[in-house]
Amino acid sequence: MTSAPQTLRWGHQALEVEIGVDDDGTPRLTRIGLPGGLRPERRNWPPLPLVEVTAAGHGRAWSSGRLIDTSLGGRLRYRAHRLGQDGDWHVLHVELHDPETGLVAEVTYRSPDGVPVLRAEVVLRNEGEATLHLESVSSLVVGSLADGPEAIDAADLLWAENDWVAECRWQRRPMRVTSPVLAGRVVFDNGKGEFTQTGRGVWSSCGRLPMGGLTDRRLGRTWVWQIEHNGGGWHWECGERDTRAYLALFGPTDTHHGWRHPLEAGARFTTVPVALAFSDEGGPDEAFAALTRYRRATRRPHTDHERLPVIFNDYMNCLMGDPTTEKLLPLIDAAAEAGAEYFVIDAGWYDGENGGWWDSVGAWEPAASRFPGERGIHGVLDRIRERGMVPGLWLEPEVIGVRSPMAKSLPDEAFFRRDGVRVTETGRHHLDLRHPAARDHLDRVVDRLVGEWGVGYLKLDHNIDPGSGTSAHPGETPGTGLLGHNRAQLDWLDGILDRYPHLVVENCSSGGMRWDHALLSRLQLQSTSDQQNLQLYAPIAASAPTAVTPEQGAVWAYPQPEDSLDEVAFTLANALLGRIHLSGPLPDLRPEARALVHEAVATYKTIRADLADAVPSWPLGLPAWDDPWIALALHTPDTTYLTVWRRPGTESTASLSLPHLRGRADRVEVLHPTVSRADVDWNSDTGDLTLTLPTAPSAVLLRLDHATTTC
């Protein structure tokens, strides 16, 4: 423990954090940036507290046109701080205290050495005698991302819209659109303009990713943040307060999610973690690169992140939920010949002849009618292993159909309930993984599929949103119950991987409706989309590394018999800088198309070791949904890989700037397709690449070798 400093400085060579403490003991986060940067004068410290806490009976008030902070967060005072080291991580704990209520807030900041990313979470403790009825608790508040009117004039907000089959669509808008300059004299000097994004329900990324950003058009200084929560109970806001741009990141709140939490005497509450990446002058690309390194440092270690095996999945533009032994056997042979290393049987393997599996799922037993013969589905799994591949299965664990026998055998307490009534959503109930019976059921399912059947890959899907949550426990709000379930889900997943450390688990939810780092810090792959159109998949695939490391981003590649060779090359190019999810009716392809598939998989295997350490950039900017030209680059210290897509509606030539390779790369090699009509002109002196693709749609994967890089 240490006495109160006027300014507390903490960090490492890539990041420095400053916390100022007022004379009355109020702490404020005054600066995040590079070490040695310009430090704000005390009179210019931002007005926002280090932690924002609201509770019933502890609100805010107005006096003479100014907002007076009487919330619990505004009353917290500095009590102590501790510095620490956890392996490669630098750690700072700051303890705050409100003597009147006995509320203690321990703010923990963590940052991996050499990476300009700050991770934050808050633990509240009630050391008083009365219960505090919490209504919101911030995970991170930063009061000065941009300082002064000119900086706000130059600031752009970033956020990502994220819809089914239209995932990861980044938007950019001047901050002055949401925080305009007031005409005439300023009446209130506190500022109220703000831009907000909020997640709701069970899907963490339905409608929008739990991410955002702020970038300075003049200087390139950029902030990118993520809320690491596996449910829809999250909220962020970025706006102007006293001529400064502020950021506040939250998990669930009462205002947005009906979340309230009674913090009884002696009890604790922990917020969801969040992360903030910083780039001093490298723009969004450099901030996303830092976030990529951070994500690798925070996730559960797994051999899949190093091996990047090729996966064939029978669903997309292929069997579409109708697997049978007869249909699967030729696909298994064709996938093995193409070089696949995992073969996943997707939805439908449990569906009997009566159909209507949607509202009858939950027991997860194979349908005998689909897999006739003495061995049944085990004969198909045996064939997958005989062809040198690891078998996988699709599973939707958290749902129980209303016609499933499990709907009757499990107690009501094992399901989401509101007002004492079991929640039903489109013919399904939702398990509450806080209940031992729900978790025991799923553990027995996984132990049977993995432990007994020898399945080495599970695709975990989730295709319903049961609304605000569950109030299964006495007195709890649905938002509180949902947060409890979310945390129980993470604990359940940790338990699976503890028991089966080599099991590969894919995160899917109607494509990318659960795209968040809470899940991806545990699971090995992220389904990026259910998009069936190869041309519309290109902007999703190119944008995916903003929200997931390249080696975890699963992208469908589904050549069809009617596709031209350019279209076959295009759909394969979608996946070559991520994780190949090969699909489509491979046995029906003509020989030239099949050869192109084999060639692309072989090429991928020569570069995948580099992808596991690469960081992304976008030479044409973050893709817009309708952009005719799209580009994604992945950089390692020795090599840059560049995929460029051309879609119809534009000229056949595009120019791309790769300034980090200026004077450092002598030639460009076309990796895919190896027989290509692409015309590439590389100017090493300027770092400019001119590419001509004579047909649309078409795409190429290029490689530029270099000795070192500053990416």
C-alpha positions in Angstrom: 0.0 0.0 0.0 1.2 3.5 -0.7 0.1 7.1 0.2 -1.9 9.1 -2.3 0.2 10.5 -5.2 -0.9 13.7 -7.0 -0.2 11.9 -10.3 0.3 8.1 -10.6 2.1 7.0 -13.7 2.3 3.3 -14.7 3.0 1.3 -17.8 5.8 0.0 -20.0 7.7 1.0 -23.2 4.6 0.8 -25.4 2.0 2.4 -23.1 1.8 4.8 -20.2 -1.3 5.5 -18.0 -1.6 8.5 -15.8 -4.1 8.9 -13.0 -4.4 12.2 -11.3 -5.7 12.6 -7.7 -7.4 15.8 -6.7 -6.9 17.4 -3.3 -10.2 15.8 -2.1 -8.9 12.4 -3.2 -11.0 12.1 -6.3 -9.0 10.0 -8.9 -9.3 10.6 -12.7 -7.7 8.8 -15.6 -6.0 11.8 -17.2 -3.9 10.3 -20.0 -3.3 7.0 -21.9 -0.5 7.2 -24.5 3.1 6.6 -25.3 5.6 7.1 -22.5 6.9 10.7 -22.2 3.9 12.2 -24.0 2.5 15.6 -23.2 1.0 15.5 -19.8 -2.2 17.6 -19.1 -2.0 20.4 -16.5 -4.0 19.8 -13.4 -6.5 22.4 -14.3 -7.2 20.5 -17.6 -7.9 17.1 -16.0 -11.1 15.6 -17.3 -14.1 15.8 -15.0 -15.2 12.2 -15.2 -14.4 9.8 -12.3 -12.2 6.7 -12.5 -15.3 4.5 -12.0 -18.9 5.3 -12.7 -21.3 3.6 -10.3 -25.0 4.3 -10.0 -27.3 2.7 -7.5 -30.9 3.3 -6.3 -31.1 6.4 -4.2 -27.7 7.6 -5.4 -28.3 9.6 -8.6 -27.1 12.9 -10.0 -28.3 16.4 -9.7 -28.3 19.8 -11.6 -27.3 23.1 -10.0 -27.0 26.4 -11.9 -26.8 24.6 -15.2 -24.1 22.2 -14.3 -24.3 18.5 -13.6 -23.3 17.8 -10.0 -22.1 14.2 -9.7 -23.7 12.7 -6.6 -23.5 9.2 -7.9 -21.6 6.5 -6.0 -18.8 6.8 -8.6 -18.5 10.5 -7.9 -18.0 9.9 -4.2 -15.3 7.3 -4.5 -11.9 8.5 -3.2 -8.4 7.2 -3.6 -7.4 4.8 -0.8 -4.3 2.8 -2.1 -2.7 1.4 -5.2 -0.4 -1.6 -5.9 1.9 -2.3 -8.8 2.6 -5.8 -9.9 3.9 -8.1 -12.6 2.2 -11.3 -13.8 4.5 -13.0 -16.3 4.7 -10.7 -19.3 1.8 -8.6 -18.0 2.1 -5.3 -16.1 -0.6 -4.9 -13.5 -1.9 -1.9 -11.6 -4.6 -2.1 -8.8 -6.2 1.2 -7.6 -8.4 1.0 -4.6 -11.2 3.6 -4.1 -13.5 4.0 -1.1 -16.7 5.8 -0.2 -16.7 6.3 3.6 -20.4 7.1 3.8 -21.7 3.8 2.2 -18.7 1.6 2.7 -18.4 0.9 -1.0 -15.0 -0.1 -2.2 -14.0 -0.3 -5.9 -10.8 -2.0 -6.9 -9.9 -1.0 -10.5 -7.4 -3.4 -12.1 -5.5 -2.3 -15.2 -3.4 -4.9 -17.1 -1.3 -4.6 -20.2 1.0 -7.1 -22.0 4.6 -6.0 -22.2 5.3 -4.1 -25.5 1.7 -4.0 -26.6 -0.2 -0.7 -26.4 -3.5 -2.2 -25.1 -5.1 -1.6 -21.7 -7.3 -4.2 -20.2 -9.6 -3.0 -17.4 -12.2 -4.5 -15.0 -13.6 -3.4 -11.6 -14.4 -5.3 -8.5 -16.9 -3.7 -6.1 -17.0 -4.7 -2.4 -19.6 -3.6 0.1 -17.8 -2.9 3.4 -20.8 -1.1 4.8 -23.9 -2.4 6.6 -26.7 -1.6 4.2 -27.4 -3.3 0.8 -26.5 -1.2 -2.2 -28.8 -1.8 -5.2 -26.5 -1.4 -8.1 -27.9 -0.1 -11.4 -24.7 0.3 -13.5 -20.9 -0.1 -13.0 -18.4 1.0 -15.6 -15.5 -1.2 -16.6 -13.5 1.7 -18.0 -14.0 5.4 -18.2 -11.5 7.6 -20.1 -12.1 11.3 -20.0 -9.8 12.7 -22.6 -9.4 10.7 -25.8 -9.4 13.9 -27.8 -8.6 17.2 -26.0 -10.1 20.5 -27.2 -12.5 21.6 -30.0 -9.9 21.2 -32.8 -9.2 17.6 -31.8 -12.9 16.8 -31.7 -13.4 18.5 -35.1 -10.9 16.1 -36.5 -12.2 13.0 -34.8 -14.1 10.2 -36.5 -16.1 7.6 -34.7 -15.8 3.9 -35.8 -18.3 1.2 -35.1 -19.2 -2.1 -36.8 -22.7 -3.1 -37.8 -23.2 -6.8 -37.6 -26.2 -8.6 -39.1 -27.0 -12.1 -40.2 -25.1 -12.8 -43.5 -23.9 -9.1 -43.4 -21.3 -9.2 -40.6 -18.5 -6.9 -39.6 -19.5 -3.8 -41.6 -17.4 -1.0 -40.2 -18.8 2.5 -40.3 -17.0 5.8 -40.0 -18.6 9.2 -39.1 -17.2 12.5 -38.0 -17.7 13.0 -34.2 -19.2 16.4 -34.9 -22.3 14.6 -36.3 -23.1 13.3 -32.9 -21.5 16.0 -30.8 -22.2 19.2 -32.8 -21.0 22.7 -32.0 -23.8 24.6 -30.4 -24.9 27.8 -32.2 -24.5 31.0 -30.3 -23.3 31.1 -26.8 -22.8 27.8 -24.9 -25.5 27.4 -22.3 -24.2 24.2 -20.6 -20.5 23.6 -20.5 -20.7 20.0 -19.5 -21.6 18.7 -23.0 -24.3 16.1 -23.6 -23.8 14.9 -27.2 -22.8 11.3 -27.4 -22.8 8.3 -29.7 -23.9 5.0 -28.1 -23.9 1.3 -29.1 -25.8 -1.3 -27.0 -26.1 -5.0 -27.2 -29.2 -6.8 -26.0 -30.4 -10.4 -25.5 -28.4 -13.5 -25.6 -26.5 -12.8 -28.9 -23.5 -10.6 -28.0 -23.0 -9.2 -31.5 -26.5 -9.1 -33.0 -26.9 -5.8 -34.9 -23.4 -4.6 -33.9 -20.1 -5.8 -32.7 -19.2 -5.1 -29.0 -16.4 -2.8 -30.3 -15.8 0.7 -31.4 -13.1 3.3 -32.2 -12.1 6.9 -32.4 -9.5 8.2 -34.9 -7.9 11.6 -35.6 -8.0 12.4 -39.3 -5.0 14.7 -39.0 -2.6 12.8 -36.8 -3.6 9.2 -37.2 -4.0 8.8 -33.5 -6.5 6.1 -32.9 -8.3 4.2 -30.2 -10.1 0.9 -30.7 -12.0 -0.8 -27.9 -13.8 -4.1 -27.3 -16.2 -5.3 -24.5 -15.3 -8.9 -23.6 -18.7 -10.2 -22.8 -20.5 -13.2 -24.3 -24.0 -11.8 -23.9 -25.9 -8.9 -25.3 -25.8 -7.0 -22.0 -23.2 -4.4 -22.9 -23.1 -0.7 -23.7 -20.6 1.9 -24.8 -20.8 5.6 -25.3 -18.3 8.1 -26.8 -19.1 11.8 -26.7 -18.0 15.3 -25.7 -17.7 16.5 -22.1 -16.1 19.8 -21.3 -14.5 20.1 -24.8 -13.0 16.6 -24.4 -13.9 13.3 -26.1 -14.8 10.8 -23.4 -15.3 7.0 -23.5 -17.3 4.8 -21.1 -17.6 1.0 -21.4 -20.1 -1.0 -19.5 -21.5 -4.5 -19.2 -25.3 -4.7 -18.5 -27.0 -1.6 -17.0 -30.5 -0.9 -15.6 -31.2 1.7 -18.2 -30.4 -0.5 -21.2 -30.9 -4.0 -20.0 -33.0 -4.0 -16.9 -30.0 -5.1 -14.9 -29.9 -4.5 -11.2 -27.7 -6.2 -8.6 -28.2 -6.1 -4.8 -24.7 -5.8 -3.3 -25.2 -7.0 0.2 -22.9 -6.3 3.1 -19.7 -8.2 2.6 -20.6 -9.2 -1.0 -18.6 -8.6 -4.2 -19.4 -7.8 -7.8 -17.0 -8.0 -10.8 -17.6 -6.1 -14.1 -17.1 -7.6 -17.5 -13.5 -7.0 -18.8 -12.8 -4.5 -21.6 -9.8 -3.6 -23.6 -8.6 -0.3 -25.2 -5.9 -0.3 -27.9 -3.9 2.8 -28.8 -2.0 3.9 -31.9 -0.1 7.2 -31.7 0.0 7.9 -35.5 -0.6 4.7 -37.4 -4.3 5.0 -37.7 -6.9 2.2 -37.3 -4.6 -0.4 -39.0 -2.0 0.0 -36.2 -4.6 -0.1 -33.5 -6.2 -3.3 -34.9 -2.7 -4.8 -35.1 -2.1 -4.1 -31.4 -5.5 -5.5 -30.6 -4.6 -8.7 -32.6 -1.4 -9.1 -30.5 -3.4 -8.6 -27.3 -6.1 -11.2 -28.3 -3.3 -13.7 -28.7 -1.9 -12.9 -25.3 -5.2 -13.3 -23.5 -6.7 -16.5 -25.0 -6.4 -20.0 -23.8 -3.4 -21.8 -25.4 -4.3 -24.5 -27.9 -2.4 -26.4 -30.6 -5.1 -25.4 -33.2 -3.8 -21.8 -33.1 -0.4 -23.1 -34.2 -1.4 -25.9 -36.7 -4.4 -24.2 -38.5 -5.7 -27.4 -39.9 -8.0 -27.3 -43.0 -11.6 -28.0 -42.2 -14.3 -29.4 -44.5 -17.9 -28.8 -43.3 -20.8 -30.4 -45.2 -23.3 -27.6 -44.7 -22.9 -24.4 -46.6 -23.9 -24.6 -50.3 -23.6 -28.3 -49.9 -25.9 -30.7 -47.8 -27.5 -27.8 -46.0 -28.6 -29.8 -43.0 -29.5 -33.0 -44.8 -26.6 -35.4 -44.1 -26.9 -39.2 -44.8 -24.4 -42.0 -45.1 -25.0 -42.1 -48.9 -24.4 -38.4 -49.3 -21.4 -38.1 -46.9 -19.2 -40.9 -48.1 -18.3 -39.4 -51.5 -17.8 -36.0 -49.8 -15.4 -37.5 -47.3 -13.3 -39.0 -50.0 -13.3 -35.8 -52.0 -12.4 -33.7 -48.9 -9.5 -36.0 -48.1 -8.2 -35.8 -51.7 -8.4 -32.0 -51.5 -6.2 -32.0 -48.4 -8.8 -31.4 -45.6 -7.7 -32.5 -42.1 -11.0 -32.2 -40.2 -14.4 -33.3 -41.6 -17.5 -31.8 -39.8 -21.0 -33.2 -40.1 -23.1 -30.2 -39.6 -26.8 -29.9 -38.7 -29.3 -32.6 -39.3 -27.4 -35.8 -38.1 -30.0 -36.2 -35.2 -33.1 -35.6 -37.4 -35.3 -38.7 -38.0 -37.7 -39.4 -40.8 -40.5 -37.5 -39.1 -38.7 -34.2 -39.8 -39.4 -31.1 -37.7 -36.2 -31.4 -35.8 -36.2 -27.7 -35.0 -38.5 -28.1 -32.0 -37.4 -31.6 -31.0 -33.7 -31.2 -30.5 -32.0 -31.7 -27.1 -31.1 -35.4 -26.7 -28.5 -35.3 -29.5 -28.8 -38.9 -30.6 -28.1 -40.0 -34.2 -31.0 -40.6 -36.5 -30.9 -44.3 -37.5 -32.8 -43.5 -40.8 -30.0 -41.3 -41.9 -27.2 -43.7 -41.0 -28.5 -47.3 -41.8 -26.5 -50.4 -41.1 -25.0 -52.0 -38.0 -22.5 -49.2 -37.4 -24.9 -46.3 -38.1 -23.2 -42.9 -37.7 -20.1 -44.6 -36.3 -19.5 -46.1 -39.8 -19.3 -42.6 -41.2 -17.0 -41.4 -38.4 -14.8 -44.4 -39.0 -14.6 -43.5 -42.7 -13.5 -40.0 -41.8 -10.7 -41.4 -39.6 -9.7 -43.9 -42.3 -9.2 -41.1 -44.8 -6.8 -39.4 -42.3 -9.2 -36.7 -41.0 -10.5 -35.9 -37.6 -14.4 -36.2 -37.3 -16.5 -33.3 -36.0 -20.2 -32.7 -35.3 -22.5 -29.7 -35.1 -24.2 -29.1 -31.8 -26.6 -26.5 -30.5 -26.2 -27.1 -26.8 -28.2 -24.4 -25.0 -31.5 -25.1 -26.6 -34.1 -27.8 -25.9 -37.1 -28.2 -28.4 -40.5 -28.1 -26.9 -41.1 -31.6 -28.3 -37.8 -33.0 -27.0 -38.0 -35.6 -24.2 -35.5 -33.4 -22.4 -38.1 -30.7 -22.1 -40.0 -33.0 -19.7 -37.1 -34.8 -18.0 -35.2 -31.6 -16.9 -36.7 -29.5 -14.1 -38.2 -26.1 -14.8 -35.4 -24.5 -12.8 -32.9 -25.7 -15.5 -34.5 -23.3 -18.1 -34.8 -19.6 -18.6 -37.9 -18.4 -16.8 -39.6 -15.1 -16.4 -42.4 -14.4 -13.9 -42.3 -18.1 -13.0 -43.0 -19.2 -16.6 -40.6 -21.2 -18.8 -39.5 -19.0 -21.7 -40.4 -20.4 -25.2 -38.8 -18.9 -28.3 -39.8 -20.3 -31.7 -40.6 -23.7 -30.4 -37.5 -23.9 -28.1 -36.6 -23.5 -24.5 -33.2 -22.1 -23.3 -31.1 -23.8 -20.7 -29.9 -21.8 -17.7 -26.3 -23.1 -17.2 -26.3 -22.0 -13.6 -28.4 -25.0 -12.8 -26.6 -28.3 -12.1 -29.2 -30.3 -14.1 -28.6 -28.2 -17.2 -24.9 -28.4 -16.9 -24.9 -32.1 -16.1 -27.1 -32.8 -19.2 -24.6 -31.0 -21.5 -21.6 -32.6 -19.9 -23.1 -36.0 -20.5 -23.7 -35.1 -24.1 -20.2 -33.9 -24.7 -18.7 -36.9 -22.8 -20.6 -39.2 -25.1 -19.7 -37.5 -28.4 -16.1 -36.7 -27.5 -15.2 -39.2 -24.9 -17.0 -42.3 -26.3 -17.5 -41.6 -30.0 -14.0 -40.0 -30.5 -15.3 -36.8 -32.1 -12.4 -34.2 -32.1 -14.3 -31.1 -33.2 -17.5 -29.5 -32.0 -19.3 -26.7 -33.9 -21.3 -25.0 -31.2 -24.2 -23.0 -32.7 -27.0 -20.9 -31.2 -29.9 -19.9 -33.3 -32.5 -18.3 -31.0 -32.6 -15.1 -28.8 -34.9 -15.7 -25.8 -35.0 -12.0 -25.0 -34.0 -10.0 -21.9 -32.8 -13.0 -19.9 -34.1 -15.0 -16.9 -35.5 -14.2 -13.5 -35.3 -17.8 -12.3 -34.0 -16.8 -8.9 -36.1 -15.0 -6.4 -35.9 -11.2 -6.7 -33.5 -11.1 -9.7 -34.2 -9.1 -12.8 -33.9 -10.9 -16.2 -30.7 -8.9 -17.0 -29.1 -10.1 -13.8 -30.1 -13.7 -14.6 -28.7 -13.4 -18.1 -25.3 -12.2 -16.8 -25.2 -15.1 -14.4 -26.0 -17.5 -17.3 -23.3 -15.9 -19.5 -20.7 -16.4 -16.9 -21.8 -20.0 -16.3 -21.5 -20.7 -20.0 -17.9 -19.6 -19.9 -17.2 -21.8 -16.9 -18.9 -24.7 -18.7 -16.7 -24.2 -21.8 -13.6 -24.1 -19.6 -14.6 -27.4 -18.1 -15.0 -29.0 -21.5 -11.6 -28.0 -22.6 -10.0 -28.9 -19.3 -11.3 -32.5 -19.8 -10.5 -32.6 -23.5 -7.6 -30.2 -24.2 -7.1 -31.3 -27.8 -10.8 -30.9 -28.7 -11.3 -28.1 -31.3 -14.4 -26.0 -30.6 -15.9 -23.6 -33.1 -18.0 -20.6 -32.0 -21.1 -20.1 -34.2 -24.4 -18.4 -33.7 -26.4 -18.0 -36.9 -23.0 -17.1 -38.4 -21.5 -14.2 -36.4 -24.2 -13.3 -33.9 -21.9 -14.2 -30.9 -18.7 -12.7 -32.1 -16.9 -11.6 -28.9 -13.6 -12.0 -27.2 -15.1 -13.6 -24.1 -15.9 -16.7 -26.1 -12.9 -16.3 -28.5 -10.5 -16.2 -25.5 -11.5 -19.8 -24.9 -12.7 -21.3 -28.3 -10.5 -22.0 -31.2 -12.5 -20.7 -34.2 -15.2 -18.1 -35.0 -17.8 -18.7 -37.7 -17.7 -15.4 -39.6 -21.0 -15.7 -41.5 -23.7 -17.8 -43.1 -23.4 -15.8 -46.2 -24.0 -18.0 -49.3 -23.0 -15.5 -52.0 -19.3 -15.7 -52.7 -19.1 -12.0 -53.8 -20.9 -10.7 -50.7 -18.6 -12.8 -48.5 -15.5 -10.9 -49.6 -16.1 -7.8 -47.4 -16.9 -10.0 -44.4 -13.7 -12.1 -44.9 -11.6 -9.0 -45.4 -13.0 -7.3 -42.3 -12.9 -10.3 -40.1 -9.4 -9.6 -38.6 -10.8 -6.5 -37.0 -12.7 -8.7 -34.6 -10.8 -12.0 -34.5 -7.2 -13.1 -35.0 -6.7 -14.4 -38.5 -6.0 -18.0 -37.4 -9.4 -18.1 -35.6 -11.6 -16.6 -38.4 -13.4 -19.4 -40.2 -14.4 -18.4 -43.7 -16.5 -20.6 -46.0 -15.0 -21.6 -49.4 -17.8 -23.4 -51.4 -17.1 -23.9 -55.1 -20.1 -25.0 -57.2 -20.2 -27.0 -60.4 -21.7 -24.1 -62.3 -19.0 -21.6 -61.2 -16.4 -20.2 -63.6 -12.8 -20.8 -62.7 -12.5 -17.1 -61.7 -15.4 -17.7 -59.3 -13.8 -20.8 -57.9 -10.6 -18.9 -57.3 -12.7 -16.0 -55.7 -14.4 -18.2 -53.2 -11.2 -19.9 -52.2 -9.4 -16.5 -51.9 -12.0 -15.5 -49.4 -10.6 -18.0 -46.9 -6.8 -18.0 -47.6 -5.9 -15.4 -45.1 -8.1 -16.9 -42.4 -9.2 -20.4 -41.7 -10.5 -22.5 -44.6 -14.0 -23.9 -44.1 -14.1 -25.9 -47.3 -17.5 -27.0 -48.5 -19.6 -27.4 -51.6 -20.2 -30.5 -53.8 -16.6 -31.3 -54.5 -17.2 -34.6 -56.2 -19.4 -32.8 -58.8 -16.8 -30.2 -59.8 -15.2 -30.5 -63.2 -11.5 -31.5 -63.2 -10.1 -28.0 -63.7 -12.1 -26.6 -60.8 -11.2 -29.6 -58.5 -7.5 -29.1 -59.4 -7.9 -25.4 -58.4 -9.3 -26.4 -55.0 -6.4 -28.8 -54.4 -3.9 -26.2 -55.4 -5.4 -23.5 -53.1 -5.4 -25.9 -50.1 -1.8 -26.8 -50.8 -0.9 -23.1 -51.0 -2.7 -22.4 -47.8 -0.6 -25.1 -46.0 2.6 -23.4 -47.2 1.6 -20.1 -45.6 -0.5 -21.0 -42.6 2.4 -21.0 -40.1 2.9 -17.3 -40.9 -0.7 -16.4 -40.4 -0.6 -17.5 -36.8 1.8 -14.5 -36.0 0.6 -12.0 -38.6 -1.2 -8.7 -38.0 -3.7 -7.1 -40.4 -4.0 -3.9 -42.4 -6.3 -2.7 -45.2 -4.5 -0.9 -48.0 -7.8 0.3 -49.5 -9.3 1.1 -46.1 -11.8 -1.0 -44.1 -14.2 -2.5 -46.7 -17.6 -1.1 -47.3 -20.4 -3.5 -48.2 -20.6 -2.3 -51.8 -16.9 -1.6 -52.5 -15.9 -3.0 -55.9 -12.2 -3.3 -54.9 -11.3 -4.9 -51.5 -7.9 -5.6 -50.0 -6.6 -7.3 -46.9 -2.9 -7.6 -46.0 -1.4 -9.7 -43.3 2.2 -8.8 -42.2 4.9 -10.8 -40.5 8.4 -9.6 -39.9 9.5 -11.2 -43.1 6.5 -11.3 -45.4 3.4 -9.5 -46.4 0.5 -11.5 -47.8 -2.1 -9.5 -49.7 -5.5 -10.7 -51.0 -7.2 -8.4 -53.5 -10.8 -8.9 -54.7 -12.4 -7.2 -57.7 -16.2 -7.3 -57.9 -18.3 -6.1 -60.9 -19.0 -2.4 -61.4 -15.5 -0.9 -61.7 -12.4 -0.4 -63.8 -10.1 -3.4 -64.1 -7.1 -1.6 -62.5 -6.6 -0.5 -58.9 -3.8 1.2 -57.0 -2.8 0.2 -53.5 -0.3 1.8 -51.1 1.9 -0.3 -48.9 4.1 2.4 -47.3 5.8 0.0 -44.8 7.3 -1.9 -47.7 8.8 1.2 -49.4 12.3 0.3 -50.5 12.1 -3.0 -48.8 10.4 -5.5 -51.1 11.9 -6.3 -54.5 9.2 -8.4 -56.1 5.6 -9.6 -55.9 4.7 -13.3 -56.3 1.2 -14.5 -57.2 0.3 -17.4 -54.9 -3.3 -18.0 -55.9 -4.4 -18.8 -58.5 -1.0 -19.9 -59.8 -2.3 -19.6 -63.4 -3.6 -16.0 -63.3 -4.3 -13.2 -65.8 -3.5 -10.7 -63.1 -1.0 -8.0 -64.1 1.0 -6.7 -61.1 3.3 -3.6 -61.2 5.2 -3.0 -57.9 7.1 0.2 -57.3 9.5 -0.5 -54.5 10.7 3.1 -54.3 7.2 4.5 -53.5 5.6 1.4 -52.0 2.7 1.5 -54.5 1.2 -1.5 -56.2 -0.9 -1.4 -59.4 -3.0 -4.4 -60.0 -5.1 -5.3 -63.1 -7.7 -8.1 -62.9 -9.3 -8.3 -66.3 -12.5 -10.1 -65.2 -15.0 -9.6 -62.4 -15.5 -11.2 -60.1 -11.9 -12.3 -59.6 -9.3 -12.3 -56.8 -5.6 -13.0 -56.2 -3.4 -13.8 -53.2 0.0 -12.1 -53.5 3.2 -12.4 -51.4 5.9 -9.7 -50.9 9.0 -10.8 -49.1 11.0 -8.4 -47.0 13.7 -8.5 -44.4 12.2 -6.6 -41.5 9.0 -4.6 -40.9 7.7 -2.0 -38.6 4.1 -3.3 -38.6 
